[in-house]
Amino acid sequence: MQLQAGELDAVIGRLPADGPPLGLKAEGLSILPLYSDEVCLVAHPANPLRKIRRMTLRHLTEAEWVLQRPESSVRHALNEVFLREGLSAPLPTVETPTYLQNLAIVAQSLLLSIAPRRAAD
């Protein structure tokens, strides 16, 4: 909103896959992609799910998760995958503000998470 009001000259940020946030009008703005990134599943090497040869979303519905808050773009992406298959989206055992915190928790536990591939790598 500050950009459209002329209070800022530029903004660098993540644009959700489903388009601009509510209230943001694209008219008069120049939106340039800097890079694209995909979201991936992240698990500790000792997580028993890693032994499953043909993992399905149903396996993942039964897992324990650490996820970002519901309004995050990464969490929206996860929920959409499950809902498109007619499954309930996972409810997190732990909820955090950032995927970086999730990665730190996954490194110390058997919880699953998702994160942008660049961060997970």
Phi and psi restraints in degrees (range 20) as a CNS / XPLOR table:
assign (resid 1 and name C) (resid 2 and name N)
       (resid 2 and name CA) (resid 2 and name C) 1.0 -66.2 20.0 2
assign (resid 2 and name N) (resid 2 and name CA)
       (resid 2 and name C) (resid 3 and name N) 1.0 -32.1 20.0 2
assign (resid 2 and name C) (resid 3 and name N)
       (resid 3 and name CA) (resid 3 and name C) 1.0 -64.1 20.0 2
assign (resid 3 and name N) (resid 3 and name CA)
       (resid 3 and name C) (resid 4 and name N) 1.0 -46.9 20.0 2
assign (resid 3 and name C) (resid 4 and name N)
       (resid 4 and name CA) (resid 4 and name C) 1.0 -68.6 20.0 2
assign (resid 4 and name N) (resid 4 and name CA)
       (resid 4 and name C) (resid 5 and name N) 1.0 -26.3 20.0 2
assign (resid 4 and name C) (resid 5 and name N)
       (resid 5 and name CA) (resid 5 and name C) 1.0 -82.5 20.0 2
assign (resid 5 and name N) (resid 5 and name CA)
       (resid 5 and name C) (resid 6 and name N) 1.0 -3.4 20.0 2
assign (resid 5 and name C) (resid 6 and name N)
       (resid 6 and name CA) (resid 6 and name C) 1.0 81.7 20.0 2
assign (resid 6 and name N) (resid 6 and name CA)
       (resid 6 and name C) (resid 7 and name N) 1.0 10.2 20.0 2
assign (resid 6 and name C) (resid 7 and name N)
       (resid 7 and name CA) (resid 7 and name C) 1.0 -82.8 20.0 2
assign (resid 7 and name N) (resid 7 and name CA)
       (resid 7 and name C) (resid 8 and name N) 1.0 -19.3 20.0 2
assign (resid 7 and name C) (resid 8 and name N)
       (resid 8 and name CA) (resid 8 and name C) 1.0 -127.8 20.0 2
assign (resid 8 and name N) (resid 8 and name CA)
       (resid 8 and name C) (resid 9 and name N) 1.0 148.6 20.0 2
assign (resid 8 and name C) (resid 9 and name N)
       (resid 9 and name CA) (resid 9 and name C) 1.0 -89.3 20.0 2
assign (resid 9 and name N) (resid 9 and name CA)
       (resid 9 and name C) (resid 10 and name N) 1.0 -31.6 20.0 2
assign (resid 9 and name C) (resid 10 and name N)
       (resid 10 and name CA) (resid 10 and name C) 1.0 -155.5 20.0 2
assign (resid 10 and name N) (resid 10 and name CA)
       (resid 10 and name C) (resid 11 and name N) 1.0 155.8 20.0 2
assign (resid 10 and name C) (resid 11 and name N)
       (resid 11 and name CA) (resid 11 and name C) 1.0 -137.1 20.0 2
assign (resid 11 and name N) (resid 11 and name CA)
       (resid 11 and name C) (resid 12 and name N) 1.0 133.3 20.0 2
assign (resid 11 and name C) (resid 12 and name N)
       (resid 12 and name CA) (resid 12 and name C) 1.0 -112.6 20.0 2
assign (resid 12 and name N) (resid 12 and name CA)
       (resid 12 and name C) (resid 13 and name N) 1.0 123.5 20.0 2
assign (resid 12 and name C) (resid 13 and name N)
       (resid 13 and name CA) (resid 13 and name C) 1.0 -167.8 20.0 2
assign (resid 13 and name N) (resid 13 and name CA)
       (resid 13 and name C) (resid 14 and name N) 1.0 176.3 20.0 2
assign (resid 13 and name C) (resid 14 and name N)
       (resid 14 and name CA) (resid 14 and name C) 1.0 -87.4 20.0 2
assign (resid 14 and name N) (resid 14 and name CA)
       (resid 14 and name C) (resid 15 and name N) 1.0 129.9 20.0 2
assign (resid 14 and name C) (resid 15 and name N)
       (resid 15 and name CA) (resid 15 and name C) 1.0 -98.7 20.0 2
assign (resid 15 and name N) (resid 15 and name CA)
       (resid 15 and name C) (resid 16 and name N) 1.0 123.2 20.0 2
assign (resid 15 and name C) (resid 16 and name N)
       (resid 16 and name CA) (resid 16 and name C) 1.0 -58.3 20.0 2
assign (resid 16 and name N) (resid 16 and name CA)
       (resid 16 and name C) (resid 17 and name N) 1.0 149.0 20.0 2
assign (resid 16 and name C) (resid 17 and name N)
       (resid 17 and name CA) (resid 17 and name C) 1.0 -61.1 20.0 2
assign (resid 17 and name N) (resid 17 and name CA)
       (resid 17 and name C) (resid 18 and name N) 1.0 -27.5 20.0 2
assign (resid 17 and name C) (resid 18 and name N)
       (resid 18 and name CA) (resid 18 and name C) 1.0 -88.2 20.0 2
assign (resid 18 and name N) (resid 18 and name CA)
       (resid 18 and name C) (resid 19 and name N) 1.0 12.2 20.0 2
assign (resid 18 and name C) (resid 19 and name N)
       (resid 19 and name CA) (resid 19 and name C) 1.0 107.6 20.0 2
assign (resid 19 and name N) (resid 19 and name CA)
       (resid 19 and name C) (resid 20 and name N) 1.0 -176.7 20.0 2
assign (resid 19 and name C) (resid 20 and name N)
       (resid 20 and name CA) (resid 20 and name C) 1.0 -62.2 20.0 2
assign (resid 20 and name N) (resid 20 and name CA)
       (resid 20 and name C) (resid 21 and name N) 1.0 150.3 20.0 2
assign (resid 20 and name C) (resid 21 and name N)
       (resid 21 and name CA) (resid 21 and name C) 1.0 -61.6 20.0 2
assign (resid 21 and name N) (resid 21 and name CA)
       (resid 21 and name C) (resid 22 and name N) 1.0 156.6 20.0 2
assign (resid 21 and name C) (resid 22 and name N)
       (resid 22 and name CA) (resid 22 and name C) 1.0 -55.2 20.0 2
assign (resid 22 and name N) (resid 22 and name CA)
       (resid 22 and name C) (resid 23 and name N) 1.0 138.0 20.0 2
assign (resid 22 and name C) (resid 23 and name N)
       (resid 23 and name CA) (resid 23 and name C) 1.0 92.2 20.0 2
assign (resid 23 and name N) (resid 23 and name CA)
       (resid 23 and name C) (resid 24 and name N) 1.0 -16.8 20.0 2
assign (resid 23 and name C) (resid 24 and name N)
       (resid 24 and name CA) (resid 24 and name C) 1.0 -91.8 20.0 2
assign (resid 24 and name N) (resid 24 and name CA)
       (resid 24 and name C) (resid 25 and name N) 1.0 122.6 20.0 2
assign (resid 24 and name C) (resid 25 and name N)
       (resid 25 and name CA) (resid 25 and name C) 1.0 -102.1 20.0 2
assign (resid 25 and name N) (resid 25 and name CA)
       (resid 25 and name C) (resid 26 and name N) 1.0 127.2 20.0 2
assign (resid 25 and name C) (resid 26 and name N)
       (resid 26 and name CA) (resid 26 and name C) 1.0 -76.2 20.0 2
assign (resid 26 and name N) (resid 26 and name CA)
       (resid 26 and name C) (resid 27 and name N) 1.0 -16.1 20.0 2
assign (resid 26 and name C) (resid 27 and name N)
       (resid 27 and name CA) (resid 27 and name C) 1.0 -60.5 20.0 2
assign (resid 27 and name N) (resid 27 and name CA)
       (resid 27 and name C) (resid 28 and name N) 1.0 132.6 20.0 2
assign (resid 27 and name C) (resid 28 and name N)
       (resid 28 and name CA) (resid 28 and name C) 1.0 82.9 20.0 2
assign (resid 28 and name N) (resid 28 and name CA)
       (resid 28 and name C) (resid 29 and name N) 1.0 -3.0 20.0 2
assign (resid 28 and name C) (resid 29 and name N)
       (resid 29 and name CA) (resid 29 and name C) 1.0 -105.9 20.0 2
assign (resid 29 and name N) (resid 29 and name CA)
       (resid 29 and name C) (resid 30 and name N) 1.0 148.1 20.0 2
assign (resid 29 and name C) (resid 30 and name N)
       (resid 30 and name CA) (resid 30 and name C) 1.0 -108.4 20.0 2
assign (resid 30 and name N) (resid 30 and name CA)
       (resid 30 and name C) (resid 31 and name N) 1.0 111.6 20.0 2
assign (resid 30 and name C) (resid 31 and name N)
       (resid 31 and name CA) (resid 31 and name C) 1.0 -105.3 20.0 2
assign (resid 31 and name N) (resid 31 and name CA)
       (resid 31 and name C) (resid 32 and name N) 1.0 119.1 20.0 2
assign (resid 31 and name C) (resid 32 and name N)
       (resid 32 and name CA) (resid 32 and name C) 1.0 -120.4 20.0 2
assign (resid 32 and name N) (resid 32 and name CA)
       (resid 32 and name C) (resid 33 and name N) 1.0 124.1 20.0 2
assign (resid 32 and name C) (resid 33 and name N)
       (resid 33 and name CA) (resid 33 and name C) 1.0 -71.9 20.0 2
assign (resid 33 and name N) (resid 33 and name CA)
       (resid 33 and name C) (resid 34 and name N) 1.0 133.0 20.0 2
assign (resid 33 and name C) (resid 34 and name N)
       (resid 34 and name CA) (resid 34 and name C) 1.0 -90.4 20.0 2
assign (resid 34 and name N) (resid 34 and name CA)
       (resid 34 and name C) (resid 35 and name N) 1.0 -35.6 20.0 2
assign (resid 34 and name C) (resid 35 and name N)
       (resid 35 and name CA) (resid 35 and name C) 1.0 -167.9 20.0 2
assign (resid 35 and name N) (resid 35 and name CA)
       (resid 35 and name C) (resid 36 and name N) 1.0 165.9 20.0 2
assign (resid 35 and name C) (resid 36 and name N)
       (resid 36 and name CA) (resid 36 and name C) 1.0 -118.1 20.0 2
assign (resid 36 and name N) (resid 36 and name CA)
       (resid 36 and name C) (resid 37 and name N) 1.0 152.4 20.0 2
assign (resid 36 and name C) (resid 37 and name N)
       (resid 37 and name CA) (resid 37 and name C) 1.0 -144.8 20.0 2
assign (resid 37 and name N) (resid 37 and name CA)
       (resid 37 and name C) (resid 38 and name N) 1.0 147.9 20.0 2
assign (resid 37 and name C) (resid 38 and name N)
       (resid 38 and name CA) (resid 38 and name C) 1.0 -106.8 20.0 2
assign (resid 38 and name N) (resid 38 and name CA)
       (resid 38 and name C) (resid 39 and name N) 1.0 162.7 20.0 2
assign (resid 38 and name C) (resid 39 and name N)
       (resid 39 and name CA) (resid 39 and name C) 1.0 -98.7 20.0 2
assign (resid 39 and name N) (resid 39 and name CA)
       (resid 39 and name C) (resid 40 and name N) 1.0 140.5 20.0 2
assign (resid 39 and name C) (resid 40 and name N)
       (resid 40 and name CA) (resid 40 and name C) 1.0 -133.6 20.0 2
assign (resid 40 and name N) (resid 40 and name CA)
       (resid 40 and name C) (resid 41 and name N) 1.0 159.6 20.0 2
assign (resid 40 and name C) (resid 41 and name N)
       (resid 41 and name CA) (resid 41 and name C) 1.0 -78.2 20.0 2
assign (resid 41 and name N) (resid 41 and name CA)
       (resid 41 and name C) (resid 42 and name N) 1.0 139.6 20.0 2
assign (resid 41 and name C) (resid 42 and name N)
       (resid 42 and name CA) (resid 42 and name C) 1.0 -127.5 20.0 2
assign (resid 42 and name N) (resid 42 and name CA)
       (resid 42 and name C) (resid 43 and name N) 1.0 130.6 20.0 2
assign (resid 42 and name C) (resid 43 and name N)
       (resid 43 and name CA) (resid 43 and name C) 1.0 -142.0 20.0 2
assign (resid 43 and name N) (resid 43 and name CA)
       (resid 43 and name C) (resid 44 and name N) 1.0 149.9 20.0 2
assign (resid 43 and name C) (resid 44 and name N)
       (resid 44 and name CA) (resid 44 and name C) 1.0 -66.1 20.0 2
assign (resid 44 and name N) (resid 44 and name CA)
       (resid 44 and name C) (resid 45 and name N) 1.0 145.9 20.0 2
assign (resid 44 and name C) (resid 45 and name N)
       (resid 45 and name CA) (resid 45 and name C) 1.0 -55.5 20.0 2
assign (resid 45 and name N) (resid 45 and name CA)
       (resid 45 and name C) (resid 46 and name N) 1.0 -25.9 20.0 2
assign (resid 45 and name C) (resid 46 and name N)
       (resid 46 and name CA) (resid 46 and name C) 1.0 -87.4 20.0 2
assign (resid 46 and name N) (resid 46 and name CA)
       (resid 46 and name C) (resid 47 and name N) 1.0 -1.0 20.0 2
assign (resid 46 and name C) (resid 47 and name N)
       (resid 47 and name CA) (resid 47 and name C) 1.0 -64.2 20.0 2
assign (resid 47 and name N) (resid 47 and name CA)
       (resid 47 and name C) (resid 48 and name N) 1.0 127.7 20.0 2
assign (resid 47 and name C) (resid 48 and name N)
       (resid 48 and name CA) (resid 48 and name C) 1.0 -62.0 20.0 2
assign (resid 48 and name N) (resid 48 and name CA)
       (resid 48 and name C) (resid 49 and name N) 1.0 -22.3 20.0 2
assign (resid 48 and name C) (resid 49 and name N)
       (resid 49 and name CA) (resid 49 and name C) 1.0 -64.0 20.0 2
assign (resid 49 and name N) (resid 49 and name CA)
       (resid 49 and name C) (resid 50 and name N) 1.0 -23.3 20.0 2
assign (resid 49 and name C) (resid 50 and name N)
       (resid 50 and name CA) (resid 50 and name C) 1.0 -65.2 20.0 2
assign (resid 50 and name N) (resid 50 and name CA)
       (resid 50 and name C) (resid 51 and name N) 1.0 -18.0 20.0 2
assign (resid 50 and name C) (resid 51 and name N)
       (resid 51 and name CA) (resid 51 and name C) 1.0 -83.4 20.0 2
assign (resid 51 and name N) (resid 51 and name CA)
       (resid 51 and name C) (resid 52 and name N) 1.0 -11.9 20.0 2
assign (resid 51 and name C) (resid 52 and name N)
       (resid 52 and name CA) (resid 52 and name C) 1.0 -76.2 20.0 2
assign (resid 52 and name N) (resid 52 and name CA)
       (resid 52 and name C) (resid 53 and name N) 1.0 124.2 20.0 2
assign (resid 52 and name C) (resid 53 and name N)
       (resid 53 and name CA) (resid 53 and name C) 1.0 -73.7 20.0 2
assign (resid 53 and name N) (resid 53 and name CA)
       (resid 53 and name C) (resid 54 and name N) 1.0 -43.6 20.0 2
assign (resid 53 and name C) (resid 54 and name N)
       (resid 54 and name CA) (resid 54 and name C) 1.0 -119.3 20.0 2
assign (resid 54 and name N) (resid 54 and name CA)
       (resid 54 and name C) (resid 55 and name N) 1.0 78.9 20.0 2
assign (resid 54 and name C) (resid 55 and name N)
       (resid 55 and name CA) (resid 55 and name C) 1.0 -71.3 20.0 2
assign (resid 55 and name N) (resid 55 and name CA)
       (resid 55 and name C) (resid 56 and name N) 1.0 140.0 20.0 2
assign (resid 55 and name C) (resid 56 and name N)
       (resid 56 and name CA) (resid 56 and name C) 1.0 -120.4 20.0 2
assign (resid 56 and name N) (resid 56 and name CA)
       (resid 56 and name C) (resid 57 and name N) 1.0 169.2 20.0 2
assign (resid 56 and name C) (resid 57 and name N)
       (resid 57 and name CA) (resid 57 and name C) 1.0 -61.8 20.0 2
assign (resid 57 and name N) (resid 57 and name CA)
       (resid 57 and name C) (resid 58 and name N) 1.0 -31.1 20.0 2
assign (resid 57 and name C) (resid 58 and name N)
       (resid 58 and name CA) (resid 58 and name C) 1.0 -61.2 20.0 2
assign (resid 58 and name N) (resid 58 and name CA)
       (resid 58 and name C) (resid 59 and name N) 1.0 -40.1 20.0 2
assign (resid 58 and name C) (resid 59 and name N)
       (resid 59 and name CA) (resid 59 and name C) 1.0 -57.4 20.0 2
assign (resid 59 and name N) (resid 59 and name CA)
       (resid 59 and name C) (resid 60 and name N) 1.0 -41.3 20.0 2
assign (resid 59 and name C) (resid 60 and name N)
       (resid 60 and name CA) (resid 60 and name C) 1.0 -72.0 20.0 2
assign (resid 60 and name N) (resid 60 and name CA)
       (resid 60 and name C) (resid 61 and name N) 1.0 -25.3 20.0 2
assign (resid 60 and name C) (resid 61 and name N)
       (resid 61 and name CA) (resid 61 and name C) 1.0 -68.5 20.0 2
assign (resid 61 and name N) (resid 61 and name CA)
       (resid 61 and name C) (resid 62 and name N) 1.0 -24.6 20.0 2
assign (resid 61 and name C) (resid 62 and name N)
       (resid 62 and name CA) (resid 62 and name C) 1.0 -90.4 20.0 2
assign (resid 62 and name N) (resid 62 and name CA)
       (resid 62 and name C) (resid 63 and name N) 1.0 -5.7 20.0 2
assign (resid 62 and name C) (resid 63 and name N)
       (resid 63 and name CA) (resid 63 and name C) 1.0 -81.9 20.0 2
assign (resid 63 and name N) (resid 63 and name CA)
       (resid 63 and name C) (resid 64 and name N) 1.0 163.6 20.0 2
assign (resid 63 and name C) (resid 64 and name N)
       (resid 64 and name CA) (resid 64 and name C) 1.0 -97.8 20.0 2
assign (resid 64 and name N) (resid 64 and name CA)
       (resid 64 and name C) (resid 65 and name N) 1.0 136.7 20.0 2
assign (resid 64 and name C) (resid 65 and name N)
       (resid 65 and name CA) (resid 65 and name C) 1.0 -123.8 20.0 2
assign (resid 65 and name N) (resid 65 and name CA)
       (resid 65 and name C) (resid 66 and name N) 1.0 153.5 20.0 2
assign (resid 65 and name C) (resid 66 and name N)
       (resid 66 and name CA) (resid 66 and name C) 1.0 -118.2 20.0 2
assign (resid 66 and name N) (resid 66 and name CA)
       (resid 66 and name C) (resid 67 and name N) 1.0 121.9 20.0 2
assign (resid 66 and name C) (resid 67 and name N)
       (resid 67 and name CA) (resid 67 and name C) 1.0 -134.5 20.0 2
assign (resid 67 and name N) (resid 67 and name CA)
       (resid 67 and name C) (resid 68 and name N) 1.0 159.8 20.0 2
assign (resid 67 and name C) (resid 68 and name N)
       (resid 68 and name CA) (resid 68 and name C) 1.0 -71.2 20.0 2
assign (resid 68 and name N) (resid 68 and name CA)
       (resid 68 and name C) (resid 69 and name N) 1.0 170.1 20.0 2
assign (resid 68 and name C) (resid 69 and name N)
       (resid 69 and name CA) (resid 69 and name C) 1.0 -56.0 20.0 2
assign (resid 69 and name N) (resid 69 and name CA)
       (resid 69 and name C) (resid 70 and name N) 1.0 154.7 20.0 2
assign (resid 69 and name C) (resid 70 and name N)
       (resid 70 and name CA) (resid 70 and name C) 1.0 -57.3 20.0 2
assign (resid 70 and name N) (resid 70 and name CA)
       (resid 70 and name C) (resid 71 and name N) 1.0 -28.7 20.0 2
assign (resid 70 and name C) (resid 71 and name N)
       (resid 71 and name CA) (resid 71 and name C) 1.0 -83.3 20.0 2
assign (resid 71 and name N) (resid 71 and name CA)
       (resid 71 and name C) (resid 72 and name N) 1.0 -2.9 20.0 2
assign (resid 71 and name C) (resid 72 and name N)
       (resid 72 and name CA) (resid 72 and name C) 1.0 -73.1 20.0 2
assign (resid 72 and name N) (resid 72 and name CA)
       (resid 72 and name C) (resid 73 and name N) 1.0 150.2 20.0 2
assign (resid 72 and name C) (resid 73 and name N)
       (resid 73 and name CA) (resid 73 and name C) 1.0 -65.9 20.0 2
assign (resid 73 and name N) (resid 73 and name CA)
       (resid 73 and name C) (resid 74 and name N) 1.0 -34.5 20.0 2
assign (resid 73 and name C) (resid 74 and name N)
       (resid 74 and name CA) (resid 74 and name C) 1.0 -67.2 20.0 2
assign (resid 74 and name N) (resid 74 and name CA)
       (resid 74 and name C) (resid 75 and name N) 1.0 -41.2 20.0 2
assign (resid 74 and name C) (resid 75 and name N)
       (resid 75 and name CA) (resid 75 and name C) 1.0 -67.4 20.0 2
assign (resid 75 and name N) (resid 75 and name CA)
       (resid 75 and name C) (resid 76 and name N) 1.0 -38.2 20.0 2
assign (resid 75 and name C) (resid 76 and name N)
       (resid 76 and name CA) (resid 76 and name C) 1.0 -59.1 20.0 2
assign (resid 76 and name N) (resid 76 and name CA)
       (resid 76 and name C) (resid 77 and name N) 1.0 -43.1 20.0 2
assign (resid 76 and name C) (resid 77 and name N)
       (resid 77 and name CA) (resid 77 and name C) 1.0 -62.0 20.0 2
assign (resid 77 and name N) (resid 77 and name CA)
       (resid 77 and name C) (resid 78 and name N) 1.0 -43.4 20.0 2
assign (resid 77 and name C) (resid 78 and name N)
       (resid 78 and name CA) (resid 78 and name C) 1.0 -63.2 20.0 2
assign (resid 78 and name N) (resid 78 and name CA)
       (resid 78 and name C) (resid 79 and name N) 1.0 -49.1 20.0 2
assign (resid 78 and name C) (resid 79 and name N)
       (resid 79 and name CA) (resid 79 and name C) 1.0 -57.5 20.0 2
assign (resid 79 and name N) (resid 79 and name CA)
       (resid 79 and name C) (resid 80 and name N) 1.0 -40.7 20.0 2
assign (resid 79 and name C) (resid 80 and name N)
       (resid 80 and name CA) (resid 80 and name C) 1.0 -62.2 20.0 2
assign (resid 80 and name N) (resid 80 and name CA)
       (resid 80 and name C) (resid 81 and name N) 1.0 -40.0 20.0 2
assign (resid 80 and name C) (resid 81 and name N)
       (resid 81 and name CA) (resid 81 and name C) 1.0 -59.7 20.0 2
assign (resid 81 and name N) (resid 81 and name CA)
       (resid 81 and name C) (resid 82 and name N) 1.0 -46.7 20.0 2
assign (resid 81 and name C) (resid 82 and name N)
       (resid 82 and name CA) (resid 82 and name C) 1.0 -69.0 20.0 2
assign (resid 82 and name N) (resid 82 and name CA)
       (resid 82 and name C) (resid 83 and name N) 1.0 -44.1 20.0 2
assign (resid 82 and name C) (resid 83 and name N)
       (resid 83 and name CA) (resid 83 and name C) 1.0 -64.5 20.0 2
assign (resid 83 and name N) (resid 83 and name CA)
       (resid 83 and name C) (resid 84 and name N) 1.0 -35.0 20.0 2
assign (resid 83 and name C) (resid 84 and name N)
       (resid 84 and name CA) (resid 84 and name C) 1.0 -63.8 20.0 2
assign (resid 84 and name N) (resid 84 and name CA)
       (resid 84 and name C) (resid 85 and name N) 1.0 -25.2 20.0 2
assign (resid 84 and name C) (resid 85 and name N)
       (resid 85 and name CA) (resid 85 and name C) 1.0 -96.7 20.0 2
assign (resid 85 and name N) (resid 85 and name CA)
       (resid 85 and name C) (resid 86 and name N) 1.0 7.2 20.0 2
assign (resid 85 and name C) (resid 86 and name N)
       (resid 86 and name CA) (resid 86 and name C) 1.0 76.6 20.0 2
assign (resid 86 and name N) (resid 86 and name CA)
       (resid 86 and name C) (resid 87 and name N) 1.0 20.7 20.0 2
assign (resid 86 and name C) (resid 87 and name N)
       (resid 87 and name CA) (resid 87 and name C) 1.0 -110.6 20.0 2
assign (resid 87 and name N) (resid 87 and name CA)
       (resid 87 and name C) (resid 88 and name N) 1.0 153.9 20.0 2
assign (resid 87 and name C) (resid 88 and name N)
       (resid 88 and name CA) (resid 88 and name C) 1.0 -73.4 20.0 2
assign (resid 88 and name N) (resid 88 and name CA)
       (resid 88 and name C) (resid 89 and name N) 1.0 138.4 20.0 2
assign (resid 88 and name C) (resid 89 and name N)
       (resid 89 and name CA) (resid 89 and name C) 1.0 -67.6 20.0 2
assign (resid 89 and name N) (resid 89 and name CA)
       (resid 89 and name C) (resid 90 and name N) 1.0 146.8 20.0 2
assign (resid 89 and name C) (resid 90 and name N)
       (resid 90 and name CA) (resid 90 and name C) 1.0 -62.6 20.0 2
assign (resid 90 and name N) (resid 90 and name CA)
       (resid 90 and name C) (resid 91 and name N) 1.0 142.0 20.0 2
assign (resid 90 and name C) (resid 91 and name N)
       (resid 91 and name CA) (resid 91 and name C) 1.0 -98.0 20.0 2
assign (resid 91 and name N) (resid 91 and name CA)
       (resid 91 and name C) (resid 92 and name N) 1.0 128.6 20.0 2
assign (resid 91 and name C) (resid 92 and name N)
       (resid 92 and name CA) (resid 92 and name C) 1.0 -73.0 20.0 2
assign (resid 92 and name N) (resid 92 and name CA)
       (resid 92 and name C) (resid 93 and name N) 1.0 145.1 20.0 2
assign (resid 92 and name C) (resid 93 and name N)
       (resid 93 and name CA) (resid 93 and name C) 1.0 -74.9 20.0 2
assign (resid 93 and name N) (resid 93 and name CA)
       (resid 93 and name C) (resid 94 and name N) 1.0 -36.1 20.0 2
assign (resid 93 and name C) (resid 94 and name N)
       (resid 94 and name CA) (resid 94 and name C) 1.0 -130.2 20.0 2
assign (resid 94 and name N) (resid 94 and name CA)
       (resid 94 and name C) (resid 95 and name N) 1.0 138.7 20.0 2
assign (resid 94 and name C) (resid 95 and name N)
       (resid 95 and name CA) (resid 95 and name C) 1.0 -123.1 20.0 2
assign (resid 95 and name N) (resid 95 and name CA)
       (resid 95 and name C) (resid 96 and name N) 1.0 133.3 20.0 2
assign (resid 95 and name C) (resid 96 and name N)
       (resid 96 and name CA) (resid 96 and name C) 1.0 -129.8 20.0 2
assign (resid 96 and name N) (resid 96 and name CA)
       (resid 96 and name C) (resid 97 and name N) 1.0 167.4 20.0 2
assign (resid 96 and name C) (resid 97 and name N)
       (resid 97 and name CA) (resid 97 and name C) 1.0 -78.1 20.0 2
assign (resid 97 and name N) (resid 97 and name CA)
       (resid 97 and name C) (resid 98 and name N) 1.0 -24.9 20.0 2
assign (resid 97 and name C) (resid 98 and name N)
       (resid 98 and name CA) (resid 98 and name C) 1.0 -136.8 20.0 2
assign (resid 98 and name N) (resid 98 and name CA)
       (resid 98 and name C) (resid 99 and name N) 1.0 152.8 20.0 2
assign (resid 98 and name C) (resid 99 and name N)
       (resid 99 and name CA) (resid 99 and name C) 1.0 -69.4 20.0 2
assign (resid 99 and name N) (resid 99 and name CA)
       (resid 99 and name C) (resid 100 and name N) 1.0 -23.2 20.0 2
assign (resid 99 and name C) (resid 100 and name N)
       (resid 100 and name CA) (resid 100 and name C) 1.0 -64.4 20.0 2
assign (resid 100 and name N) (resid 100 and name CA)
       (resid 100 and name C) (resid 101 and name N) 1.0 -38.8 20.0 2
assign (resid 100 and name C) (resid 101 and name N)
       (resid 101 and name CA) (resid 101 and name C) 1.0 -66.2 20.0 2
assign (resid 101 and name N) (resid 101 and name CA)
       (resid 101 and name C) (resid 102 and name N) 1.0 -38.6 20.0 2
assign (resid 101 and name C) (resid 102 and name N)
       (resid 102 and name CA) (resid 102 and name C) 1.0 -60.1 20.0 2
assign (resid 102 and name N) (resid 102 and name CA)
       (resid 102 and name C) (resid 103 and name N) 1.0 -43.6 20.0 2
assign (resid 102 and name C) (resid 103 and name N)
       (resid 103 and name CA) (resid 103 and name C) 1.0 -62.6 20.0 2
assign (resid 103 and name N) (resid 103 and name CA)
       (resid 103 and name C) (resid 104 and name N) 1.0 -38.7 20.0 2
assign (resid 103 and name C) (resid 104 and name N)
       (resid 104 and name CA) (resid 104 and name C) 1.0 -65.1 20.0 2
assign (resid 104 and name N) (resid 104 and name CA)
       (resid 104 and name C) (resid 105 and name N) 1.0 -38.7 20.0 2
assign (resid 104 and name C) (resid 105 and name N)
       (resid 105 and name CA) (resid 105 and name C) 1.0 -69.6 20.0 2
assign (resid 105 and name N) (resid 105 and name CA)
       (resid 105 and name C) (resid 106 and name N) 1.0 -42.7 20.0 2
assign (resid 105 and name C) (resid 106 and name N)
       (resid 106 and name CA) (resid 106 and name C) 1.0 -60.2 20.0 2
assign (resid 106 and name N) (resid 106 and name CA)
       (resid 106 and name C) (resid 107 and name N) 1.0 -36.9 20.0 2
assign (resid 106 and name C) (resid 107 and name N)
       (resid 107 and name CA) (resid 107 and name C) 1.0 -63.5 20.0 2
assign (resid 107 and name N) (resid 107 and name CA)
       (resid 107 and name C) (resid 108 and name N) 1.0 -20.1 20.0 2
assign (resid 107 and name C) (resid 108 and name N)
       (resid 108 and name CA) (resid 108 and name C) 1.0 -115.8 20.0 2
assign (resid 108 and name N) (resid 108 and name CA)
       (resid 108 and name C) (resid 109 and name N) 1.0 8.9 20.0 2
assign (resid 108 and name C) (resid 109 and name N)
       (resid 109 and name CA) (resid 109 and name C) 1.0 -150.6 20.0 2
assign (resid 109 and name N) (resid 109 and name CA)
       (resid 109 and name C) (resid 110 and name N) 1.0 -177.6 20.0 2
assign (resid 109 and name C) (resid 110 and name N)
       (resid 110 and name CA) (resid 110 and name C) 1.0 -102.1 20.0 2
assign (resid 110 and name N) (resid 110 and name CA)
       (resid 110 and name C) (resid 111 and name N) 1.0 12.7 20.0 2
assign (resid 110 and name C) (resid 111 and name N)
       (resid 111 and name CA) (resid 111 and name C) 1.0 -72.0 20.0 2
assign (resid 111 and name N) (resid 111 and name CA)
       (resid 111 and name C) (resid 112 and name N) 1.0 150.2 20.0 2
assign (resid 111 and name C) (resid 112 and name N)
       (resid 112 and name CA) (resid 112 and name C) 1.0 -95.2 20.0 2
assign (resid 112 and name N) (resid 112 and name CA)
       (resid 112 and name C) (resid 113 and name N) 1.0 159.2 20.0 2
assign (resid 112 and name C) (resid 113 and name N)
       (resid 113 and name CA) (resid 113 and name C) 1.0 -154.1 20.0 2
assign (resid 113 and name N) (resid 113 and name CA)
       (resid 113 and name C) (resid 114 and name N) 1.0 177.2 20.0 2
assign (resid 113 and name C) (resid 114 and name N)
       (resid 114 and name CA) (resid 114 and name C) 1.0 -129.6 20.0 2
assign (resid 114 and name N) (resid 114 and name CA)
       (resid 114 and name C) (resid 115 and name N) 1.0 154.1 20.0 2
assign (resid 114 and name C) (resid 115 and name N)
       (resid 115 and name CA) (resid 115 and name C) 1.0 -161.1 20.0 2
assign (resid 115 and name N) (resid 115 and name CA)
       (resid 115 and name C) (resid 116 and name N) 1.0 160.0 20.0 2
assign (resid 115 and name C) (resid 116 and name N)
       (resid 116 and name CA) (resid 116 and name C) 1.0 -58.4 20.0 2
assign (resid 116 and name N) (resid 116 and name CA)
       (resid 116 and name C) (resid 117 and name N) 1.0 138.4 20.0 2
assign (resid 116 and name C) (resid 117 and name N)
       (resid 117 and name CA) (resid 117 and name C) 1.0 -55.9 20.0 2
assign (resid 117 and name N) (resid 117 and name CA)
       (resid 117 and name C) (resid 118 and name N) 1.0 -39.3 20.0 2
assign (resid 117 and name C) (resid 118 and name N)
       (resid 118 and name CA) (resid 118 and name C) 1.0 -58.7 20.0 2
assign (resid 118 and name N) (resid 118 and name CA)
       (resid 118 and name C) (resid 119 and name N) 1.0 -39.8 20.0 2
assign (resid 118 and name C) (resid 119 and name N)
       (resid 119 and name CA) (resid 119 and name C) 1.0 -74.0 20.0 2
assign (resid 119 and name N) (resid 119 and name CA)
       (resid 119 and name C) (resid 120 and name N) 1.0 -39.1 20.0 2
assign (resid 119 and name C) (resid 120 and name N)
       (resid 120 and name CA) (resid 120 and name C) 1.0 -65.9 20.0 2
assign (resid 120 and name N) (resid 120 and name CA)
       (resid 120 and name C) (resid 121 and name N) 1.0 -38.4 20.0 2
